């Protein structure tokens, strides 16, 4: 029977083998995020919350709200909307 240290060691070995990054993977992901505007401070989120939306987009968003969920930062529950 294996002790806890052996089990942990086998788990780590298995996990690392399954999640091994290819060479330069982190660098590729960083470049991809930068090209797609996913970094903080680039104005991407500001555009998302300040651009105008259509009445159809608003109706679709309201239709897709899940009820019986926690209120957001505005303290408004989905059922109120």
N, CA, C and O of each residue as an XYZ file, in Angstrom:
324
protein
N       0.829     -1.178      0.000
C       0.000      0.000      0.000
C       0.879      1.249      0.000
O       1.887      1.308      0.704
N       0.486      2.256     -0.802
C       1.277      3.487     -0.907
C       0.949      4.438      0.236
O      -0.192      4.525      0.691
N       1.974      5.145      0.685
C       1.712      6.156      1.703
C       1.331      7.477      1.028
O       1.353      7.580     -0.198
N       0.989      8.462      1.815
C       0.496      9.734      1.289
C       1.520     10.432      0.401
O       1.147     11.045     -0.599
N       2.782     10.352      0.742
C       3.834     11.004     -0.047
C       3.957     10.362     -1.428
O       4.137     11.067     -2.421
N       3.863      9.048     -1.503
C       3.926      8.364     -2.791
C       2.720      8.720     -3.665
O       2.860      8.945     -4.867
N       1.545      8.768     -3.055
C       0.333      9.130     -3.788
C       0.459     10.555     -4.328
O       0.150     10.814     -5.491
N       0.912     11.471     -3.479
C       1.077     12.863     -3.904
C       2.098     12.970     -5.024
O       1.893     13.713     -5.984
N       3.188     12.238     -4.907
C       4.230     12.265     -5.929
C       3.701     11.746     -7.274
O       3.974     12.340     -8.318
N       2.956     10.654     -7.249
C       2.383     10.100     -8.482
C       1.364     11.062     -9.096
O       1.299     11.216    -10.316
N       0.569     11.706     -8.239
C      -0.402     12.673     -8.733
C       0.304     13.834     -9.433
O      -0.083     14.228    -10.533
N       1.329     14.372     -8.799
C       2.062     15.496     -9.382
C       2.683     15.098    -10.713
O       2.618     15.856    -11.681
N       3.283     13.919    -10.768
C       3.893     13.440    -12.014
C       2.839     13.329    -13.113
O       3.070     13.763    -14.242
N       1.699     12.755    -12.791
C       0.616     12.606    -13.762
C       0.098     13.974    -14.207
O      -0.079     14.215    -15.401
N      -0.146     14.871    -13.246
C      -0.682     16.193    -13.542
C       0.255     16.965    -14.465
O      -0.181     17.543    -15.460
N       1.535     16.970    -14.131
C       2.495     17.702    -14.953
C       2.588     17.132    -16.359
O       2.759     17.880    -17.322
N       2.477     15.820    -16.486
C       2.522     15.203    -17.813
C       1.305     15.611    -18.647
O       1.416     15.774    -19.862
N       0.149     15.777    -18.006
C      -1.074     16.145    -18.718
C      -1.128     17.627    -19.061
O      -1.751     18.007    -20.052
N      -0.488     18.467    -18.260
C      -0.593     19.907    -18.418
C       0.727     20.563    -18.803
O       0.952     21.738    -18.512
N       1.572     19.821    -19.439
C       2.869     20.356    -19.823
C       2.696     21.352    -20.966
O       2.064     21.046    -21.977
N       3.264     22.548    -20.794
C       3.202     23.567    -21.835
C       4.282     23.312    -22.865
O       5.395     22.904    -22.531
N       3.944     23.555    -24.116
C       4.959     23.434    -25.150
C       5.924     24.603    -25.001
O       5.584     25.605    -24.371
N       7.118     24.492    -25.569
C       8.084     25.586    -25.438
C       7.487     26.914    -25.906
O       6.801     26.966    -26.926
N       7.748     27.969    -25.166
C       7.288     29.326    -25.470
C       5.770     29.491    -25.400
O       5.252     30.480    -25.918
N       5.039     28.565    -24.783
C       3.583     28.648    -24.726
C       3.123     29.894    -23.960
O       2.195     30.583    -24.386
N       3.774     30.178    -22.832
C       3.383     31.361    -22.062
C       3.594     32.636    -22.879
O       2.772     33.552    -22.843
N       4.692     32.681    -23.604
C       4.980     33.845    -24.434
C       3.930     33.983    -25.539
O       3.473     35.090    -25.821
N       3.543     32.860    -26.168
C       2.524     32.884    -27.215
C       1.187     33.355    -26.666
O       0.492     34.136    -27.315
N       0.816     32.884    -25.468
C      -0.442     33.296    -24.861
C      -0.437     34.783    -24.542
O      -1.451     35.457    -24.726
N       0.684     35.301    -24.069
C       0.787     36.721    -23.752
C       0.629     37.564    -25.015
O      -0.065     38.580    -24.999
N       1.264     37.152    -26.099
C       1.145     37.861    -27.374
C      -0.298     37.818    -27.862
O      -0.824     38.824    -28.339
N      -0.940     36.659    -27.744
C      -2.328     36.505    -28.178
C      -3.247     37.444    -27.385
O      -4.103     38.110    -27.967
N      -3.070     37.496    -26.056
C      -3.890     38.382    -25.229
C      -3.676     39.839    -25.613
O      -4.626     40.620    -25.666
N      -2.425     40.204    -25.881
C      -2.118     41.587    -26.235
C      -2.756     41.952    -27.573
O      -3.291     43.050    -27.723
N      -2.705     41.043    -28.543
C      -3.278     41.308    -29.853
C      -4.796     41.412    -29.794
O      -5.402     42.130    -30.590
N      -5.409     40.702    -28.859
C      -6.861     40.699    -28.751
C      -7.384     41.669    -27.703
O      -8.570     41.637    -27.376
N      -6.528     42.528    -27.172
C      -6.959     43.548    -26.233
C      -7.397     43.020    -24.891
O      -8.258     43.622    -24.250
N      -6.834     41.911    -24.441
C      -7.254     41.321    -23.176
C      -6.425     41.807    -21.991
O      -6.679     41.398    -20.858
N      -5.444     42.667    -22.227
C      -4.640     43.171    -21.113
C      -5.341     44.341    -20.450
O      -6.094     45.067    -21.099
N      -5.100     44.524    -19.174
C      -5.701     45.639    -18.445
C      -5.068     46.943    -18.912
O      -3.911     46.986    -19.329
N      -5.858     47.992    -18.829
C      -5.325     49.310    -19.126
C      -5.298     49.660    -20.600
O      -4.782     50.718    -20.961
N      -5.832     48.815    -21.460
C      -5.791     49.124    -22.893
C      -7.091     49.738    -23.382
O      -7.231     49.992    -24.579
N      -8.052     49.984    -22.489
C      -9.303     50.602    -22.872
C     -10.358     49.626    -23.345
O     -11.486     50.031    -23.625
N     -10.023     48.359    -23.439
C     -10.982     47.367    -23.945
C     -12.234     47.306    -23.080
O     -13.346     47.349    -23.607
N     -12.077     47.207    -21.778
C     -13.235     47.132    -20.888
C     -13.995     48.451    -20.856
O     -15.222     48.467    -20.754
N     -13.267     49.546    -20.943
C     -13.933     50.835    -20.954
C     -14.849     50.947    -22.173
O     -15.970     51.442    -22.063
N     -14.378     50.493    -23.324
C     -15.204     50.501    -24.530
C     -16.434     49.622    -24.351
O     -17.531     49.978    -24.783
N     -16.248     48.494    -23.724
C     -17.349     47.561    -23.528
C     -18.475     48.193    -22.721
O     -19.647     47.956    -23.014
N     -18.144     48.988    -21.716
C     -19.154     49.562    -20.838
C     -19.607     50.962    -21.254
O     -20.519     51.512    -20.637
N     -19.003     51.544    -22.271
C     -19.405     52.892    -22.668
C     -20.001     52.963    -24.067
O     -20.630     53.965    -24.407
N     -19.827     51.942    -24.880
C     -20.385     52.011    -26.234
C     -21.909     51.858    -26.175
O     -22.448     51.214    -25.275
N     -22.576     52.453    -27.135
C     -24.035     52.414    -27.165
C     -24.517     51.042    -27.621
O     -23.807     50.325    -28.326
N     -25.733     50.684    -27.210
C     -26.322     49.406    -27.591
C     -27.707     49.659    -28.168
O     -28.312     50.706    -27.939
N     -28.190     48.686    -28.915
C     -29.502     48.826    -29.550
C     -30.595     48.310    -28.618
O     -30.313     47.611    -27.644
N     -31.833     48.658    -28.921
C     -32.967     48.179    -28.134
C     -33.069     46.658    -28.250
O     -33.438     45.991    -27.284
N     -32.748     46.107    -29.412
C     -32.785     44.651    -29.590
C     -31.770     43.967    -28.687
O     -32.069     42.930    -28.095
N     -30.565     44.538    -28.573
C     -29.544     43.968    -27.688
C     -30.005     44.009    -26.232
O     -29.788     43.061    -25.478
N     -30.643     45.114    -25.844
C     -31.144     45.238    -24.480
C     -32.225     44.200    -24.197
O     -32.199     43.543    -23.157
N     -33.172     44.052    -25.115
C     -34.247     43.072    -24.933
C     -33.686     41.652    -24.844
O     -34.138     40.858    -24.019
N     -32.719     41.334    -25.678
C     -32.108     40.004    -25.665
C     -31.387     39.758    -24.338
O     -31.487     38.669    -23.772
N     -30.674     40.749    -23.850
C     -29.957     40.608    -22.582
C     -30.936     40.396    -21.429
O     -30.704     39.550    -20.565
N     -32.027     41.159    -21.412
C     -33.021     41.011    -20.341
C     -33.675     39.636    -20.421
O     -33.940     39.008    -19.395
N     -33.935     39.171    -21.639
C     -34.563     37.862    -21.818
C     -33.666     36.736    -21.285
O     -34.165     35.715    -20.811
N     -32.357     36.921    -21.363
C     -31.414     35.872    -20.968
C     -30.948     35.969    -19.520
O     -30.072     35.208    -19.107
N     -31.513     36.885    -18.742
C     -31.127     37.008    -17.335
C     -31.636     35.795    -16.562
O     -32.791     35.395    -16.703
N     -30.771     35.226    -15.757
C     -31.157     34.089    -14.904
C     -31.752     34.616    -13.605
O     -31.122     35.411    -12.907
N     -32.962     34.176    -13.281
C     -33.593     34.562    -12.025
C     -33.035     33.740    -10.869
O     -32.293     32.779    -11.076
N     -33.400     34.129     -9.657
C     -32.974     33.458     -8.433
C     -31.448     33.476     -8.283
O     -30.849     32.516     -7.799
N     -30.833     34.583     -8.705
C     -29.389     34.764     -8.560
C     -29.134     35.941     -7.631
O     -30.041     36.714     -7.322
N     -27.911     36.064     -7.201
C     -27.479     37.145     -6.328
C     -27.569     38.483     -7.068
O     -27.437     38.534     -8.290
N     -27.794     39.560     -6.315
C     -27.790     40.884     -6.940
C     -26.365     41.239     -7.332
O     -25.403     40.708     -6.776
N     -26.243     42.132     -8.286
C     -24.929     42.582     -8.723
C     -24.440     43.726     -7.867
O     -25.017     44.012     -6.818
N     -23.371     44.390     -8.310
C     -22.831     45.520     -7.546
C     -23.827     46.664     -7.409
O     -23.697     47.506     -6.521
N     -24.838     46.691     -8.304
C     -25.862     47.733     -8.235
C     -26.975     47.400     -7.242
O     -27.896     48.194     -7.048
N     -26.889     46.222     -6.614
C     -27.864     45.747     -5.619
C     -29.266     45.517     -6.216
O     -30.267     45.562     -5.501
N     -29.319     45.274     -7.510
C     -30.597     45.001     -8.179
C     -30.659     43.507     -8.488
O     -29.771     42.961     -9.142
N     -31.718     42.855     -8.010
C     -31.893     41.435     -8.269
C     -32.464     41.228     -9.675
O     -33.226     42.066    -10.156
N     -32.107     40.126    -10.339
C     -32.588     39.871    -11.699
C     -34.112     39.899    -11.805
O     -34.651     40.333    -12.823
N     -34.808     39.443    -10.770
C     -36.276     39.435    -10.810
C     -36.845     40.845    -10.951
O     -37.915     41.020    -11.535
N     -36.152     41.847    -10.428
C     -36.630     43.225    -10.532
C     -36.600     43.708    -11.982
O     -37.462     44.474    -12.413
N     -35.610     43.255    -12.712
C     -35.459     43.683    -14.110
C     -36.497     43.006    -14.967
O     -36.541     43.232    -16.176
